[in-house]
Amino acid sequence: MVSLTFLLWVLLSWLTIYFLLSSLKKSKSSPKKLPPGPFPLPIFGNLFELGSKPHKSLAKLAHKHGPLMTLQLGQVTTIVISSAEMAKQVLQVNDISFTNRNVLDAVCALNHHKASIIWMPVSATWRNMRKICNSHIFSKYRLDSTHHLRRTKVEELLAYVQSCCQAGVAVDIGQATFITNLNLLSNTFFSVDLLQPGSDKIHEFKETVWNIMVEVGKPNFADYFPMLKRIDPQAIRKHTAIHFKKLMDLFNTMINQRLLAIKSGSFEIKDVLDELLNISYENGEELEQSYLPNLLLDLFLAGADTISSTLEWAMAELLRNPDKLTKAKEELEQVIGRGNLVQEGDIERLSYLQSIIKETFRLHPPAPFLVPRKVNADVELCGFTVPKDAQVLVNAWAIGRDQNLWENPHSFEPERFLGLEMNVKGRDFELIPFGAGRRICPGMPLAMRMLPLMLSSLIHSFNWKLENEDKPENMNMDDNFGITLRKAKSFLAVPIQL
């Protein structure tokens, strides 16, 4: 106890001296007119105002201080964007100044940030990786050529739900769709299923993915006081490294097995891994082979978790609003026909279903703050200065519930999107679940094929009721904050044969 008290005393003294020296240095520099914000405490600034759900606490602060707001989080000046107009200024008008990332200490585990398409700075390497994603992984040609994989995985999902229906047991929507998405990705990349329904590995794999999201999203003193990065005071980087290693070992095994097959002389491009290895072999400058596990880590984390969590939110909202579910089923019967399977080509004709997905993104954006950005030079916005090296958070959750943009912003009303020319491709800043500008999520084209296909198939093939005959209005709709936003309580629903 004595040693712990002494350590805390030394740490506080160190922070106090550092803060005073930093304040003295700042006082000698030319003053800048920062956006308004709450008064910061000495040393800690506004850290204690974040709370356990920063997306909500910062939305409340924005009501008082405005959509362009300054927070002092320890030593880090943070600018919070909470309106569509301000988001456009950051993500489009001044995108070149806001393109780089504010790298969180957690993702420095195993030096992941140096090879990550999400976290590395804009550079020739980043541009090459981005080009590869757009041309070889998520291009229209690639996605069109793999539509049979998505159809197969959705049919497997429906078969699993059918078995639950016959047994009269509830389906864990989040877990079932997580398996579907993960196996879709693994078949697209490796031509194999990574998980099977009922497998002991499902819970472990899902927990590993979620633990990464939680660790990366945690308030971390090493991010707010950079001098603490060396000691990792909350062991967040240490824990993230453990979870990263589990997935990286899996991906390295897949890569090494494929390399052995190539050496045996039986090389034929049949999936994305073959494509990536071929690019690496023919042009190592375009894609270093050592970067492959990091790229796979990024794509699997983003693809498996965000799609499944969004679908879970959508199903929860529909069962909480039975009239909306009825309307969706009626549209499917009219367009698809009772007993017919939904095909990807049908999605364009399902306007209400597309509105449901948009409304789900509005209320429950997968990444509430998108991914933190870092401004590389002083930028003038609305008469204020966003200072160089400031962290920039775009609160997509707050924008989706902005009462100046949306009528009844907290209500689930897909009808608001009917006849409204608004999409999620980064041009309509009222709805930016995938971000916008140069850093928009490269996996968006796959997500926007898989989400409507899975959701429409589930609600067209079965009727649904809440487990234990719970009343819809009593459903727990709380969320857990991480770098992604997940439902706090798993959503269980009982499928009923049509």
C-alpha distance (Angstrom), angle and dihedral (degrees) to the residues before:
residue distance angle dihedral
M1 . . .
V2 3.80 . .
S3 3.80 92.2 .
L4 3.82 91.5 48.8
T5 3.80 91.9 50.0
F6 3.80 90.4 48.4
L7 3.81 91.0 49.3
L8 3.81 91.7 51.0
W9 3.80 90.7 47.7
V10 3.81 91.7 51.0
L11 3.81 91.2 46.5
L12 3.80 92.7 50.3
S13 3.82 91.6 46.9
W14 3.79 90.3 49.4
L15 3.79 91.7 49.9
T16 3.82 91.6 47.5
I17 3.82 93.6 52.1
Y18 3.81 91.6 44.6
F19 3.78 91.5 48.5
L20 3.80 93.1 50.0
L21 3.80 91.8 48.8
S22 3.81 91.0 47.8
S23 3.80 91.4 48.2
L24 3.82 90.7 50.1
K25 3.79 90.6 50.2
K26 3.80 91.8 49.0
S27 3.80 92.5 48.4
K28 3.81 89.9 58.2
S29 3.80 93.1 51.5
S30 3.78 123.3 82.4
P31 3.83 112.1 -81.2
K32 3.80 118.8 -109.6
K33 3.76 126.8 -156.9
L34 3.79 102.4 -122.7
P35 3.80 122.4 -167.9
P36 3.83 113.9 -91.1
G37 3.78 121.3 -88.3
P38 3.80 144.9 149.7
F39 3.79 118.4 -59.4
P40 3.82 110.4 -91.4
L41 3.80 123.2 -131.3
P42 3.81 118.5 -128.8
I43 3.81 113.7 -82.3
F44 3.81 96.6 -9.8
G45 3.78 98.0 51.0
N46 3.82 111.1 -173.4
L47 3.81 97.3 -21.5
F48 3.78 94.0 117.7
E49 3.80 90.9 57.0
L50 3.81 93.1 64.7
G51 3.80 96.1 76.5
S52 3.81 123.8 179.4
K53 3.82 93.0 -56.5
P54 3.81 106.6 42.8
H55 3.81 94.0 174.5
K56 3.81 88.8 64.7
S57 3.80 98.6 37.9
L58 3.81 92.4 49.7
A59 3.80 90.6 47.6
K60 3.83 88.5 56.3
L61 3.81 91.6 48.3
A62 3.82 89.6 50.2
H63 3.82 89.7 58.3
K64 3.78 87.3 61.9
H65 3.80 102.7 34.7
G66 3.79 102.9 28.8
P67 3.83 139.7 -108.3
L68 3.82 91.9 -67.5
M69 3.80 104.4 56.4
T70 3.81 137.4 166.1
L71 3.78 123.4 -141.6
Q72 3.78 126.5 179.4
L73 3.80 106.3 -143.2
G74 3.78 103.0 -174.3
Q75 3.80 104.3 -62.8
V76 3.80 94.2 -18.9
T77 3.78 120.1 96.8
T78 3.79 106.2 -144.4
I79 3.79 127.4 -166.1
V80 3.81 115.5 -157.9
I81 3.81 120.2 -155.9
S82 3.82 114.4 -157.8
S83 3.81 107.0 164.9
A84 3.79 136.4 65.0
E85 3.81 91.4 -122.9
M86 3.82 92.7 54.4
A87 3.82 91.2 43.3
K88 3.80 89.2 56.4
Q89 3.80 90.2 52.5
V90 3.81 91.1 52.9
L91 3.80 101.9 36.3
Q92 3.79 100.4 36.5
V93 3.81 117.4 10.7
N94 3.82 94.7 42.4
D95 3.79 97.8 18.7
I96 3.81 94.3 130.5
S97 3.83 90.5 60.1
F98 3.83 93.4 47.2
T99 3.81 99.4 41.2
N100 3.79 100.3 104.7
R101 3.78 124.7 81.4
N102 3.75 131.2 -115.5
V103 3.79 94.5 -129.8
L104 3.79 112.7 -137.5
D105 3.79 115.9 -139.3
A106 3.81 91.6 -124.8
V107 3.82 92.9 64.8
C108 3.79 90.2 52.6
A109 3.81 85.9 76.4
L110 3.81 109.3 122.2
N111 3.83 85.7 0.9
H112 3.79 88.2 -79.2
H113 3.81 92.3 152.3
K114 3.80 91.3 65.3
A115 3.82 93.5 61.5
S116 3.81 101.2 27.2
I117 3.80 120.0 113.2
I118 3.81 87.5 -151.1
W119 3.80 98.5 51.0
M120 3.81 109.0 24.7
P121 3.82 117.1 100.8
V122 3.77 121.0 -104.2
S123 3.81 105.9 -80.4
A124 3.78 141.4 131.2
T125 3.82 88.8 -81.0
W126 3.78 92.4 51.8
R127 3.81 91.8 47.6
N128 3.80 90.9 51.1
M129 3.80 92.4 49.9
R130 3.76 91.1 46.7
K131 3.80 90.5 50.0
I132 3.80 90.7 50.7
C133 3.82 90.9 51.8
N134 3.79 91.9 49.2
S135 3.81 96.2 43.2
H136 3.81 105.4 32.7
I137 3.81 108.7 22.8
F138 3.81 110.8 27.7
S139 3.80 102.2 20.5
K140 3.80 118.9 128.2
Y141 3.81 89.6 -113.8
R142 3.81 92.9 53.0
L143 3.79 93.5 45.2
D144 3.81 92.8 46.3
S145 3.80 90.2 50.7
T146 3.83 92.6 52.3
H147 3.81 98.7 45.3
H148 3.82 88.9 111.1
L149 3.82 89.6 62.3
R150 3.79 91.7 54.9
R151 3.78 91.1 46.3
T152 3.82 91.1 50.2
K153 3.80 93.4 49.0
V154 3.80 92.2 48.7
E155 3.81 90.2 50.0
E156 3.81 88.7 51.9
L157 3.80 89.2 50.7
L158 3.81 90.7 51.3
A159 3.82 90.7 48.0
Y160 3.81 89.6 53.6
V161 3.81 91.4 48.6
Q162 3.82 89.2 48.1
S163 3.82 90.1 55.2
C164 3.82 89.6 51.2
C165 3.80 89.1 47.9
Q166 3.79 92.2 53.9
A167 3.80 90.9 47.3
G168 3.79 92.2 46.4
V169 3.79 93.2 -126.5
A170 3.80 129.7 136.9
V171 3.79 123.1 -104.9
D172 3.79 120.9 -130.1
I173 3.80 94.2 -136.0
G174 3.80 95.4 -164.9
Q175 3.79 94.1 50.3
A176 3.80 95.6 43.2
T177 3.80 93.3 50.6
F178 3.80 91.2 42.6
I179 3.82 89.5 58.7
T180 3.80 90.6 46.8
N181 3.79 93.4 51.6
L182 3.78 94.5 42.7
N183 3.78 92.5 51.0
L184 3.78 90.8 46.1
L185 3.79 89.7 54.8
S186 3.80 93.4 44.1
N187 3.81 91.6 50.1
T188 3.79 91.1 46.9
F189 3.80 91.8 50.6
F190 3.83 104.7 27.0
S191 3.85 106.6 13.9
V192 3.82 91.0 -122.8
D193 3.81 139.1 94.7
L194 3.79 113.4 -112.6
L195 3.80 95.5 -165.6
Q196 3.79 138.4 29.4
P197 3.83 125.2 -156.1
G198 3.80 108.1 -96.1
S199 3.79 93.1 21.2
D200 3.81 117.4 141.1
K201 3.80 88.4 -132.1
I202 3.82 94.3 64.4
H203 3.78 96.2 77.4
E204 3.81 92.3 42.2
F205 3.81 93.9 49.7
K206 3.80 93.7 45.3
E207 3.80 91.0 47.7
T208 3.80 90.1 50.6
V209 3.80 91.3 53.4
W210 3.80 93.6 45.2
N211 3.81 92.7 45.2
I212 3.80 88.5 56.4
M213 3.80 90.6 51.1
V214 3.80 91.4 48.3
E215 3.80 95.3 46.6
V216 3.80 92.8 47.7
G217 3.80 90.8 47.4
K218 3.81 96.9 47.2
P219 3.80 119.9 109.6
N220 3.80 100.7 -103.1
F221 3.82 123.7 -163.7
A222 3.80 88.3 -152.0
D223 3.82 88.3 64.4
Y224 3.79 93.9 48.3
F225 3.81 95.9 42.1
P226 3.84 106.0 33.8
M227 3.79 92.0 -168.8
L228 3.84 86.9 69.7
K229 3.81 93.6 61.0
R230 3.80 91.4 93.5
I231 3.79 93.5 60.2
D232 3.85 99.1 36.6
P233 3.85 90.1 -146.0
Q234 3.82 96.6 -162.9
A235 3.82 94.0 38.3
I236 3.81 88.8 -124.8
R237 3.81 93.8 136.8
K238 3.81 89.5 46.5
H239 3.81 92.5 52.9
T240 3.79 92.6 44.0
A241 3.81 89.8 52.2
I242 3.81 89.9 57.0
H243 3.80 91.7 52.6
F244 3.81 93.3 42.3
K245 3.79 90.8 51.8
K246 3.81 92.9 55.1
L247 3.79 91.3 57.4
M248 3.81 96.1 36.7
D249 3.82 90.5 53.2
L250 3.80 89.0 53.1
F251 3.80 92.7 49.9
N252 3.80 93.0 45.2
T253 3.80 89.1 52.8
M254 3.80 90.4 53.2
I255 3.80 91.6 47.5
N256 3.82 94.0 47.5
Q257 3.80 92.2 48.8
R258 3.77 90.1 52.2
L259 3.81 92.0 47.6
L260 3.79 89.7 53.8
A261 3.80 89.6 52.0
I262 3.80 89.9 50.3
K263 3.81 91.4 50.9
S264 3.79 89.7 52.6
G265 3.81 87.9 62.5
S266 3.83 97.7 -111.8
F267 3.80 97.4 114.4
E268 3.78 118.0 150.1
I269 3.80 126.0 152.4
K270 3.79 105.7 -117.3
D271 3.79 105.2 140.2
V272 3.81 142.7 18.6
L273 3.81 94.6 -85.9
D274 3.80 90.0 57.1
E275 3.80 88.8 49.4
L276 3.80 93.1 50.3
L277 3.80 93.7 46.4
N278 3.79 89.9 48.8
I279 3.82 91.0 52.1
S280 3.79 90.2 47.8
Y281 3.82 91.6 48.8
E282 3.80 95.7 47.3
N283 3.81 97.2 38.8
G284 3.80 115.5 15.1
E285 3.79 90.5 175.7
E286 3.79 90.4 63.2
L287 3.82 94.0 49.6
E288 3.79 124.8 4.6
Q289 3.78 112.3 -145.8
S290 3.80 90.1 -133.4
Y291 3.83 88.7 64.5
L292 3.80 94.2 58.9
P293 3.84 98.2 87.4
N294 3.81 90.0 50.1
L295 3.79 92.4 49.3
L296 3.79 90.9 48.9
L297 3.80 90.5 48.3
D298 3.81 91.0 54.1
L299 3.79 94.5 46.9
F300 3.80 96.5 45.1
L301 3.81 94.0 46.3
A302 3.79 93.3 48.6
G303 3.80 96.4 39.5
A304 3.79 103.4 43.8
D305 3.80 99.6 40.3
T306 3.80 105.0 37.5
I307 3.81 96.5 45.9
S308 3.81 93.9 47.4
S309 3.81 93.9 45.5
T310 3.82 91.7 49.0
L311 3.79 91.3 50.0
E312 3.80 90.1 48.5
W313 3.82 89.9 53.1
A314 3.82 90.9 47.6
M315 3.81 93.5 51.8
A316 3.80 91.2 45.6
E317 3.81 91.7 51.7
L318 3.81 92.0 48.2
L319 3.79 94.1 51.4
R320 3.78 89.2 44.8
N321 3.82 88.1 53.3
P322 3.84 104.9 40.4
D323 3.81 93.1 178.4
K324 3.83 89.6 61.1
L325 3.80 91.1 48.8
T326 3.80 90.4 50.8
K327 3.79 91.2 50.4
A328 3.83 90.9 50.3
K329 3.81 91.8 49.8
E330 3.80 91.3 49.2
E331 3.80 91.1 53.0
L332 3.81 90.7 49.7
E333 3.81 92.5 50.3
Q334 3.79 91.3 50.0
V335 3.82 96.0 46.0
I336 3.82 103.0 30.9
G337 3.77 103.4 22.8
R338 3.79 128.5 -127.9
G339 3.79 112.9 -66.2
N340 3.81 95.5 14.2
L341 3.77 122.1 118.2
V342 3.79 119.0 -117.7
Q343 3.80 113.2 -114.1
E344 3.80 127.6 -159.6
G345 3.78 90.1 -112.8
D346 3.81 89.8 60.5
I347 3.80 95.3 60.9
E348 3.81 95.4 83.0
R349 3.81 89.5 61.0
L350 3.81 93.9 51.6
S351 3.79 100.4 83.2
Y352 3.81 96.0 162.8
L353 3.80 91.9 49.8
Q354 3.81 90.0 51.9
S355 3.81 88.6 49.7
I356 3.81 89.8 53.4
I357 3.80 90.5 55.3
K358 3.80 92.6 47.6
E359 3.80 91.0 48.9
T360 3.81 90.0 49.8
F361 3.80 90.3 52.0
R362 3.81 89.8 48.6
L363 3.81 94.4 53.7
H364 3.81 98.5 31.8
P365 3.83 111.5 27.6
P366 3.83 109.9 -171.9
A367 3.82 92.4 -128.1
P368 3.82 108.4 31.0
F369 3.83 93.2 -162.4
L370 3.80 94.8 28.4
V371 3.84 103.5 -137.0
P372 3.85 116.8 -40.7
R373 3.79 115.7 -100.9
K374 3.77 131.5 -156.2
V375 3.79 124.0 -145.4
N376 3.83 112.9 -130.9
A377 3.82 96.9 -158.4
D378 3.80 138.8 13.4
V379 3.81 109.2 -73.4
E380 3.79 127.1 -166.0
L381 3.81 114.1 -136.5
C382 3.80 122.8 174.8
G383 3.79 92.5 -25.2
F384 3.81 93.9 -48.1
T385 3.80 131.4 101.4
V386 3.77 122.2 -121.2
P387 3.80 98.2 -158.1
K388 3.78 125.6 -133.4
D389 3.82 114.2 -88.8
A390 3.81 93.1 17.5
Q391 3.78 116.6 145.5
V392 3.81 111.9 -119.0
L393 3.81 122.0 -154.0
V394 3.80 120.5 -171.3
N395 3.81 106.5 -156.8
A396 3.80 100.0 -147.2
W397 3.81 89.1 171.7
A398 3.82 91.0 59.2
I399 3.82 92.7 45.3
G400 3.80 90.0 53.0
R401 3.81 90.3 55.0
D402 3.79 98.2 39.5
Q403 3.81 106.7 136.8
N404 3.80 89.3 -153.7
L405 3.80 89.0 63.1
W406 3.79 104.5 31.8
E407 3.78 133.2 44.9
N408 3.82 111.0 -133.2
P409 3.82 88.7 2.5
H410 3.82 96.0 -172.0
S411 3.81 94.8 51.8
F412 3.79 124.7 92.8
E413 3.81 102.2 -121.5
P414 3.83 114.1 154.2
E415 3.81 88.8 176.6
R416 3.80 89.3 77.6
F417 3.83 88.8 74.7
L418 3.82 97.4 48.6
G419 3.78 108.6 113.2
L420 3.80 90.4 2.3
E421 3.80 114.5 125.1
M422 3.80 96.2 -138.6
N423 3.79 128.2 124.9
V424 3.81 138.9 171.3
K425 3.82 97.4 -113.3
G426 3.81 95.3 108.9
R427 3.78 100.4 -95.7
D428 3.80 98.3 93.2
F429 3.79 105.6 61.8
E430 3.78 93.8 -165.9
L431 3.82 86.5 73.2
I432 3.83 116.1 33.7
P433 3.83 108.6 147.0
F434 3.83 90.0 148.7
G435 3.80 95.6 41.0
A436 3.79 122.9 -122.2
G437 3.78 142.8 -111.6
R438 3.80 125.0 33.5
R439 3.80 92.0 -23.6
I440 3.80 98.1 51.8
C441 3.81 111.4 138.6
P442 3.84 108.1 -85.2
G443 3.81 91.4 -151.0
M444 3.81 94.1 62.2
P445 3.85 94.7 104.0
L446 3.82 91.2 57.1
A447 3.81 93.3 44.4
M448 3.80 91.5 51.6
R449 3.79 90.5 54.1
M450 3.77 98.1 43.4
L451 3.81 100.3 42.4
P452 3.82 98.8 57.5
L453 3.81 92.2 39.4
M454 3.81 93.5 54.4
L455 3.79 96.2 40.0
S456 3.80 95.2 47.6
S457 3.82 91.5 45.8
L458 3.80 92.7 52.4
I459 3.80 96.1 48.7
H460 3.83 94.9 39.2
S461 3.80 95.8 49.6
F462 3.81 99.8 45.3
N463 3.75 144.9 23.4
W464 3.78 113.6 -125.8
K465 3.78 138.7 -150.2
L466 3.79 133.7 178.4
E467 3.78 118.7 -97.4
N468 3.83 115.1 -97.5
E469 3.80 90.0 13.9
D470 3.80 90.2 -81.6
K471 3.79 116.1 -179.2
P472 3.82 112.5 -107.6
E473 3.80 92.4 -129.9
N474 3.82 89.9 58.0
M475 3.80 94.6 55.3
N476 3.80 115.0 128.4
M477 3.81 106.2 -118.1
D478 3.81 97.8 170.8
D479 3.79 118.3 132.6
N480 3.78 134.7 -142.5
F481 3.78 115.6 -134.0
G482 3.77 120.7 -129.1
I483 3.76 130.8 129.9
T484 3.81 79.5 -69.6
L485 3.79 125.3 40.5
R486 3.77 115.0 -119.1
K487 3.79 131.9 -179.6
A488 3.82 108.0 -96.5
K489 3.80 93.6 -138.1
S490 3.80 122.2 38.7
F491 3.77 112.2 -107.2
L492 3.82 113.6 -123.7
A493 3.79 120.9 -173.5
V494 3.79 132.6 172.9
P495 3.83 116.6 -129.7
I496 3.79 117.5 -139.8
Q497 3.79 124.9 -159.0
L498 3.82 113.4 -110.6
